[in-house]
Amino acid sequence: MTIKVSMAILGAAVALAGCGDKTNKTIDRGIDSHPVSELNAGIWVDPNGCDHWIIDDGVEGYLSARLDKYGKPVCSGIAAPNTAVGDFKNGKRDPI
């Protein structure tokens, strides 16, 4: 078996190692795994001026559109487009 074939097999094995049924998206499966609900979220304003919830725990990041009770986008004007606000970095937990 040549080195190229061995490297291709190793590469495929590494690529497939992350595959699996991870249907529960409310759990952070990183090194310091914990429920996503325990992390602080900030707001990123998209180019259209609409809000998105963001969380960055240093390894993984999470983004979800901010919607009103009718499922429509919230465009609050909290910041300029393409700007993030709030304490969302490194997954700091809210002490409250």
C-alpha distances in whole Angstrom, upper triangle without the diagonal:
4,7,8,6,7,10,11,11,13,15,16,16,19,20,21,22,26,26,29,33,35,38,40,40,43,41,39,36,35,35,39,39,43,45,45,48,49,48,50,50,51,52,50,52,50,51,54,55,54,53,50,49,46,45,42,41,39,36,37,39,42,44,46,49,52,54,58,59,59,56,57,55,57,58,60,60,59,57,56,54,50,51,50,53,53,52,48,46,44,45,48,50,54,56,58
4,5,5,6,9,10,11,12,14,16,17,19,20,21,23,26,27,30,33,35,38,41,40,43,41,39,36,35,35,39,39,43,45,44,48,48,47,49,49,50,50,48,50,48,49,52,54,53,52,48,48,45,44,41,40,38,35,36,38,41,43,45,48,51,54,57,59,59,55,56,54,56,56,58,59,58,56,55,52,48,50,49,52,52,50,47,45,43,44,47,49,53,55,58
4,6,5,6,9,10,10,12,14,15,16,18,20,21,24,25,28,32,33,37,39,38,41,39,36,33,32,32,36,36,40,42,42,46,46,44,46,46,47,47,45,48,46,47,50,51,50,49,46,45,42,41,38,37,35,32,33,35,38,40,43,46,49,51,55,57,57,53,54,52,53,54,56,56,55,53,52,49,45,47,46,48,49,47,44,41,39,41,44,46,50,52,55
4,5,5,6,9,10,10,12,14,15,16,18,20,22,24,27,30,32,35,37,37,40,38,35,32,31,32,35,36,39,41,41,44,45,43,45,44,45,45,43,45,43,44,47,49,48,47,44,43,41,39,37,36,34,31,31,34,36,38,41,43,47,49,53,54,54,51,51,49,51,51,53,53,53,50,49,47,43,44,44,47,47,46,42,40,38,40,43,45,49,51,54
4,5,5,6,9,10,11,12,14,15,17,18,21,22,25,29,30,33,36,36,39,37,35,32,31,31,35,35,39,40,40,44,44,43,45,44,45,46,44,46,44,45,47,49,48,47,44,43,41,40,37,36,34,31,32,34,36,38,40,43,47,49,52,54,54,50,51,49,51,52,54,54,53,51,50,47,44,45,45,47,48,46,43,41,39,40,43,45,49,52,54
4,5,5,6,9,10,11,12,14,16,17,20,21,24,27,29,32,34,34,37,35,33,30,29,29,33,33,36,38,38,42,42,41,43,43,44,45,43,45,44,45,48,49,48,47,43,43,40,38,36,35,33,29,30,33,35,37,40,43,46,48,52,53,53,50,51,49,51,51,53,54,53,51,50,47,44,45,44,46,47,45,41,39,37,38,41,43,47,49,52
4,5,5,6,9,10,10,12,14,15,18,19,23,26,27,31,33,32,35,33,31,28,26,27,30,31,34,36,36,40,40,38,40,40,41,42,40,42,40,42,44,46,45,43,40,40,37,35,33,32,29,26,27,30,32,34,37,40,43,46,49,51,51,47,48,46,48,48,50,50,49,47,47,44,40,41,40,43,43,42,38,36,34,35,39,41,44,47,49
4,5,5,6,9,10,10,12,14,17,17,21,24,26,29,31,31,34,32,30,27,26,27,31,31,34,36,35,39,40,38,40,39,40,41,39,41,39,40,43,44,43,42,39,38,36,35,32,32,30,26,27,29,31,33,35,38,42,44,47,49,49,45,46,44,46,47,49,49,48,46,46,43,39,41,40,43,43,42,38,36,34,35,39,41,44,47,49
4,5,5,6,9,10,11,12,15,16,19,22,24,27,30,30,33,31,29,26,25,26,30,30,33,35,34,38,39,38,40,40,41,41,40,42,40,42,44,45,44,43,39,39,36,35,33,32,30,26,27,29,31,33,36,39,42,44,47,49,49,45,46,45,47,48,50,50,49,48,47,44,41,42,41,43,43,42,38,36,34,35,39,40,44,46,49
4,5,5,6,9,10,11,14,15,18,22,23,27,28,28,31,29,27,23,23,23,27,27,30,32,32,36,36,35,37,37,38,39,38,40,39,40,43,44,43,41,38,37,34,32,30,29,27,23,24,27,29,32,34,37,40,43,46,48,48,44,45,44,45,46,48,48,47,46,45,43,39,40,39,41,41,39,36,34,32,32,36,37,41,43,46
4,5,5,6,9,10,12,14,17,21,22,25,27,26,29,27,25,22,21,22,26,26,29,31,30,34,35,33,35,35,36,36,35,37,35,37,39,41,39,38,35,34,31,30,28,27,25,21,22,24,26,29,31,34,38,40,43,45,45,41,42,40,42,43,45,45,44,42,42,39,36,37,36,38,38,37,33,31,30,30,34,36,39,42,44
4,5,5,6,9,11,11,15,18,20,23,25,25,28,26,25,22,22,23,26,26,29,30,30,34,34,33,35,35,36,37,35,37,35,37,39,41,39,38,34,34,31,30,28,28,26,22,22,25,26,28,31,33,37,39,42,44,44,40,41,39,41,43,45,45,44,43,42,39,36,37,36,39,39,38,34,32,31,31,35,36,40,42,44
4,5,5,6,9,10,13,17,18,22,24,24,27,25,23,20,20,21,24,24,27,28,29,32,33,32,35,34,36,37,36,38,37,38,41,42,40,38,35,34,31,30,28,27,25,22,22,24,26,28,31,34,37,39,43,44,44,40,42,40,42,43,45,46,45,44,43,41,37,38,37,39,39,37,33,32,30,30,33,35,38,41,43
4,5,5,7,10,13,17,17,21,22,22,25,23,20,17,17,18,21,21,24,26,26,30,30,29,31,31,33,34,32,35,34,36,38,39,37,36,32,31,28,26,24,23,22,18,18,21,23,26,28,31,35,37,40,42,42,38,40,38,40,41,42,43,42,40,40,38,34,35,33,36,35,34,30,28,26,27,30,32,35,38,40
4,6,6,8,11,15,16,19,21,20,23,22,20,17,17,18,22,21,24,25,25,29,30,28,30,30,31,32,30,33,31,33,35,36,35,33,30,29,26,25,23,23,21,18,17,20,21,23,26,29,32,34,38,39,39,36,37,35,37,38,40,41,40,38,38,35,32,33,32,34,34,33,29,27,26,26,30,31,35,37,39
4,5,5,9,12,14,17,19,19,22,21,19,17,17,19,22,21,24,25,25,28,29,29,31,30,32,33,32,34,33,35,36,38,36,34,30,29,27,26,25,24,23,19,19,21,22,24,26,29,32,34,38,38,39,35,37,35,37,39,41,42,41,40,40,37,34,35,33,36,35,34,30,29,27,27,31,32,35,38,39
4,6,8,12,13,16,18,18,21,19,17,14,14,16,19,18,21,23,23,26,27,26,29,29,31,32,31,34,33,35,37,38,36,34,30,29,27,25,23,22,21,17,17,20,21,24,26,29,32,34,38,38,39,36,37,36,37,39,41,42,40,40,40,37,34,35,33,35,34,32,29,27,25,25,28,29,33,35,37
4,7,10,10,13,15,15,17,16,14,11,12,14,17,16,18,20,19,23,24,23,26,26,27,28,28,30,29,32,34,34,32,30,26,25,23,21,20,19,18,15,14,16,17,20,22,25,28,30,34,35,35,32,33,32,34,35,37,38,37,36,36,34,31,31,29,31,31,29,25,24,22,22,25,26,30,32,34
4,7,8,12,14,14,17,16,15,13,14,17,20,18,20,20,20,24,25,25,27,27,29,30,29,31,30,32,34,35,32,31,27,26,24,23,22,21,21,18,16,18,19,21,22,25,28,30,33,34,34,31,33,32,33,35,37,39,38,37,37,35,32,33,31,33,32,31,27,26,25,24,28,28,31,34,36
4,6,9,12,13,16,15,15,12,15,17,19,17,19,19,19,23,24,24,27,27,29,30,30,32,31,34,35,36,33,31,27,26,24,23,23,22,23,19,17,19,19,21,22,25,28,29,32,33,33,30,32,31,33,36,37,39,38,38,39,36,33,34,32,34,33,31,28,27,26,24,28,28,31,33,35
4,6,9,11,14,13,14,12,15,18,20,17,18,18,18,21,23,23,26,26,28,29,29,31,31,33,34,35,32,30,26,25,24,23,23,22,23,20,18,19,18,20,21,24,26,27,30,30,30,27,30,30,32,34,36,38,37,37,38,35,33,34,31,33,32,31,27,27,26,24,27,27,30,32,33
4,6,7,10,9,11,9,13,16,17,14,15,14,14,17,19,19,22,22,25,26,26,28,28,31,32,32,29,27,23,21,20,19,19,19,20,17,15,16,15,17,18,21,23,25,27,27,28,25,28,27,29,31,33,35,34,34,35,33,30,31,28,30,28,27,24,24,22,20,24,23,26,28,29
4,6,9,10,12,12,15,18,19,15,15,14,14,16,19,19,22,21,24,25,25,28,27,30,31,31,27,25,22,20,20,19,20,20,22,20,17,17,15,17,16,19,21,22,25,24,25,22,25,25,27,29,31,33,33,33,34,32,30,30,28,29,28,27,24,25,24,21,24,24,26,28,29
4,6,6,9,10,14,17,17,13,12,10,11,13,15,16,19,19,22,23,24,26,26,30,30,30,27,24,21,18,18,17,18,18,20,18,15,16,14,16,15,18,20,21,23,23,24,22,24,24,25,28,30,32,31,32,33,31,29,29,26,27,26,25,21,22,21,19,21,20,22,25,25
4,6,8,9,12,16,15,12,11,9,8,11,13,14,16,16,18,19,20,23,23,26,27,26,23,21,17,15,14,13,15,15,17,16,12,12,10,12,12,15,17,18,21,21,22,20,22,21,22,25,26,29,27,28,29,27,26,25,23,24,22,21,18,19,18,16,19,18,20,23,23
4,7,9,12,15,14,11,9,6,6,7,10,11,14,14,17,18,20,23,23,27,27,27,23,20,17,14,14,12,14,14,17,16,13,13,10,12,12,15,16,18,20,20,22,20,22,21,22,25,25,28,26,27,29,28,26,25,22,22,21,19,16,18,17,14,16,15,17,20,20
4,6,9,12,11,7,6,5,6,8,10,11,14,15,18,20,22,25,25,29,30,29,26,23,19,16,15,13,14,12,15,14,12,12,11,14,15,18,19,21,24,24,26,23,26,25,25,27,28,30,28,29,31,29,27,26,23,23,21,20,17,17,16,13,15,14,17,19,20
4,6,9,8,5,5,6,6,9,10,10,13,14,17,19,20,24,24,28,29,28,26,22,19,16,14,11,11,9,12,10,8,10,10,13,15,19,20,22,25,26,28,25,27,25,25,27,28,30,27,28,29,28,26,25,21,22,20,18,15,15,13,10,13,13,16,19,20
4,7,8,5,7,9,10,13,13,13,17,17,20,22,23,26,27,30,32,31,29,26,22,19,17,14,13,11,13,10,9,12,12,16,18,21,23,25,28,29,31,28,30,28,29,31,31,33,31,31,32,31,28,27,24,25,23,21,18,17,15,13,16,16,19,22,23
4,5,5,8,11,11,15,14,13,16,17,20,22,23,26,27,30,32,31,29,26,22,19,17,13,12,9,10,7,7,11,12,16,19,22,24,27,30,31,33,30,31,29,30,31,32,33,30,30,31,30,27,26,23,24,22,20,16,15,12,11,14,15,19,21,23
4,6,9,13,13,17,15,15,18,19,22,24,25,29,29,33,35,34,32,29,25,22,19,16,14,10,10,9,10,13,16,19,22,26,27,30,33,34,36,33,35,33,33,34,34,35,33,32,34,32,29,28,25,26,24,21,18,16,13,12,15,16,19,21,24
4,7,10,11,14,12,12,15,17,20,23,24,28,29,32,34,33,31,27,24,21,18,14,13,9,10,10,11,13,15,19,21,25,26,29,31,32,35,32,33,31,31,33,33,34,31,31,33,32,29,27,24,24,22,18,16,14,11,10,12,12,16,17,20
4,7,9,12,11,11,15,16,19,22,24,27,28,32,33,32,30,26,23,19,17,14,13,10,12,11,11,13,14,17,19,23,24,26,29,30,32,29,31,30,30,31,32,33,30,31,32,31,29,28,24,24,22,19,16,16,13,11,13,12,16,18,20
4,6,8,7,9,12,14,18,21,23,26,28,31,32,31,28,25,21,18,16,13,13,11,13,13,12,14,14,17,18,22,22,24,27,27,30,27,29,28,28,30,30,31,29,29,32,31,29,27,23,23,20,18,15,15,13,10,11,10,13,15,17
4,5,6,8,11,13,16,19,21,24,26,30,30,29,26,22,19,16,15,12,13,12,15,15,13,13,12,15,16,19,19,21,23,23,26,24,26,25,25,27,27,29,27,28,30,29,27,26,22,22,19,17,15,16,14,11,12,11,13,15,16
4,5,6,9,9,13,15,17,21,22,26,27,25,22,19,15,12,11,9,10,10,13,13,11,10,9,11,12,15,16,18,20,21,24,21,23,22,21,23,24,25,23,24,26,25,24,22,19,18,16,14,12,13,12,9,11,10,12,15,15
4,6,8,9,13,15,18,21,23,26,27,25,22,18,16,12,12,10,13,12,16,17,14,13,11,13,13,16,15,17,19,19,22,20,22,21,20,23,22,25,22,24,26,26,24,23,19,18,16,14,12,14,14,10,11,9,10,13,13
4,7,9,13,16,19,22,24,28,29,27,24,20,18,14,13,11,12,11,15,16,15,14,13,15,16,18,18,20,22,22,25,24,25,24,23,25,24,26,23,24,27,27,25,23,20,18,15,13,11,13,12,8,8,6,7,10,10
4,6,10,13,16,19,21,25,26,24,22,18,15,11,10,7,9,8,12,13,12,11,10,13,14,17,16,19,21,22,25,23,24,22,21,23,22,23,21,21,24,24,22,20,16,15,12,10,8,9,9,5,6,5,7,10,11
4,7,10,13,17,19,23,24,21,19,16,13,10,9,7,9,9,13,15,14,12,11,12,13,16,15,18,20,21,24,22,23,20,19,20,19,20,17,18,21,21,20,17,13,12,8,6,5,8,9,6,6,6,6,10,11
4,7,10,13,16,19,20,18,16,12,10,6,5,5,8,10,13,15,13,11,9,9,10,12,11,14,17,19,21,19,19,17,15,16,16,17,14,15,18,18,16,14,11,9,7,7,5,8,10,8,9,10,9,13,14
4,7,10,13,16,18,15,13,10,8,6,5,6,9,12,14,16,15,12,10,10,11,12,11,14,16,19,21,19,19,16,14,14,13,14,11,11,14,14,13,11,7,6,4,6,5,8,11,10,11,12,12,16,16
4,6,10,13,14,11,10,6,5,5,6,9,11,15,17,18,16,13,11,9,10,9,8,12,14,18,19,17,16,13,11,11,10,11,8,9,11,11,10,8,6,5,6,9,8,11,15,14,15,16,15,19,19
4,6,10,11,9,8,6,5,6,6,10,12,15,17,18,16,12,11,9,10,9,10,13,16,19,21,18,16,13,11,11,11,11,9,8,9,8,7,6,4,6,9,11,10,12,16,15,17,19,19,22,23
4,7,8,5,5,5,6,9,10,13,15,19,20,22,19,16,14,11,11,10,10,13,15,19,20,17,15,11,10,8,9,8,8,7,7,5,5,6,6,8,11,15,14,16,19,19,21,22,22,25,26
4,5,5,5,6,7,11,11,15,17,20,21,22,20,16,15,11,11,10,11,13,16,20,20,17,15,11,11,9,11,11,11,10,9,5,5,8,9,12,15,18,16,18,21,21,23,25,25,28,29
4,5,8,10,11,15,15,19,20,24,24,25,23,19,18,15,15,13,14,16,19,23,22,19,17,13,13,11,13,12,13,11,9,5,6,9,12,15,18,21,19,21,24,25,26,28,28,32,32
4,6,9,11,15,16,20,22,26,27,27,25,21,20,16,15,12,13,14,17,20,19,17,14,11,11,8,11,10,13,12,10,7,9,11,14,16,19,22,21,23,26,26,28,30,29,33,33
4,7,10,13,15,19,21,24,26,27,24,21,19,15,15,12,12,13,15,19,19,17,13,10,9,6,8,7,9,8,7,5,8,9,11,13,16,20,19,21,25,24,26,27,27,30,30
4,7,10,13,17,19,23,24,25,23,19,16,13,11,8,8,9,12,15,15,13,10,6,6,4,7,8,9,10,10,8,10,11,11,13,15,18,17,20,23,23,24,25,24,28,28
4,7,9,13,16,19,21,23,20,16,14,10,9,6,5,8,11,14,15,13,11,7,6,5,7,8,8,9,10,9,10,10,9,10,12,15,14,17,20,19,21,21,21,24,24
4,6,10,13,16,18,19,16,13,10,6,5,4,5,8,12,15,16,13,12,9,8,9,10,12,11,12,13,11,11,11,9,11,12,14,12,15,17,16,18,19,19,23,23
4,7,10,13,16,17,14,11,8,6,5,6,6,10,13,15,17,14,14,11,11,12,12,14,12,13,15,14,13,12,10,10,10,11,9,12,15,13,15,15,15,19,19
4,7,10,12,13,11,7,5,5,7,9,10,13,16,19,21,18,18,15,14,15,15,16,14,14,16,15,13,11,8,9,9,10,7,9,11,10,12,14,15,18,19
4,6,9,11,8,6,5,7,9,12,13,16,19,21,23,21,21,18,18,18,19,19,17,17,19,18,16,14,11,11,10,9,5,7,8,6,9,11,12,16,17
4,6,7,6,4,6,9,12,15,16,20,23,25,27,24,24,21,21,21,21,22,19,19,20,19,16,15,11,12,11,9,6,5,5,6,9,11,14,17,19
4,6,6,6,9,12,15,18,19,23,25,27,29,27,27,25,24,25,25,25,23,22,24,23,20,18,15,15,14,11,8,6,4,4,7,10,13,16,18
4,6,7,11,14,17,20,22,25,28,30,32,29,30,27,26,27,27,27,24,23,24,23,20,19,16,16,15,13,10,7,5,7,10,13,16,19,22
4,7,10,14,17,21,22,26,29,31,33,29,30,27,27,28,28,29,26,25,26,25,21,21,18,19,18,16,13,10,8,9,13,15,19,21,24
4,7,10,14,17,19,22,26,28,29,26,27,24,24,25,26,27,25,24,25,23,20,19,17,18,17,15,12,10,9,9,13,15,18,21,23
4,7,10,14,16,19,22,25,26,23,23,20,21,21,22,23,21,20,21,19,16,16,13,15,15,13,10,9,9,9,13,15,17,21,22
4,7,10,12,16,19,21,22,19,20,17,18,19,20,21,19,19,20,19,16,16,13,15,14,14,10,11,12,10,14,15,17,20,21
4,7,9,12,16,18,19,16,16,14,14,15,17,18,17,17,18,16,14,14,12,13,14,14,11,13,14,13,16,17,18,22,23
4,6,9,13,15,16,12,13,11,12,14,15,17,16,17,18,16,15,15,13,15,15,16,13,15,17,15,18,18,19,23,23
4,6,10,13,13,10,9,7,8,10,12,15,15,15,16,14,14,15,13,15,16,17,15,18,20,18,21,21,21,25,24
4,7,10,11,9,8,6,6,8,10,13,12,14,16,15,15,15,13,14,14,16,15,18,21,19,20,20,20,23,22
4,7,8,5,5,5,5,9,11,14,15,17,18,17,18,18,17,17,18,20,18,22,24,22,23,23,22,25,24
4,5,5,5,6,6,10,11,15,15,18,20,19,21,20,19,19,19,22,21,24,27,24,25,25,23,26,24
4,6,8,10,10,14,14,18,19,22,24,23,24,24,23,22,22,24,23,27,29,26,27,26,24,27,25
4,6,9,10,14,15,19,20,23,24,23,25,25,24,24,25,27,26,29,31,29,30,29,28,31,29
4,7,9,12,15,18,19,21,23,21,22,23,22,22,23,25,23,26,29,26,28,27,26,30,28
4,7,9,12,15,17,19,20,18,20,21,20,21,22,24,23,26,29,27,29,28,27,31,29
4,6,9,12,14,15,16,14,16,17,17,17,19,21,20,23,26,24,26,26,25,29,28
4,6,9,10,13,14,13,15,15,15,15,16,19,19,22,25,23,24,24,23,27,25
4,6,8,10,11,10,13,13,13,14,16,19,19,22,25,24,25,26,25,28,27
4,5,8,10,11,14,13,13,12,14,18,18,21,25,24,24,24,23,26,25
4,5,7,9,12,11,12,11,14,18,18,21,25,24,25,26,24,27,26
4,7,9,11,9,9,8,10,14,15,18,22,21,21,22,21,24,23
4,7,8,6,7,7,11,14,15,17,21,21,22,23,22,25,25
4,6,6,9,10,13,17,17,19,23,23,24,26,25,28,29
4,5,9,11,15,18,17,19,23,23,24,26,26,29,30
4,7,10,14,16,15,16,20,21,22,25,25,28,29
4,7,10,13,13,14,18,18,20,22,22,25,26
4,7,9,9,10,14,15,16,18,18,21,22
4,7,8,10,14,14,14,16,16,19,20
4,6,9,12,12,11,13,12,15,16
4,6,9,9,8,10,9,12,14
4,7,6,7,9,10,14,15
4,5,7,10,12,15,17
4,6,9,12,14,17
4,6,9,12,15
4,7,9,12
4,6,9
4,6
4
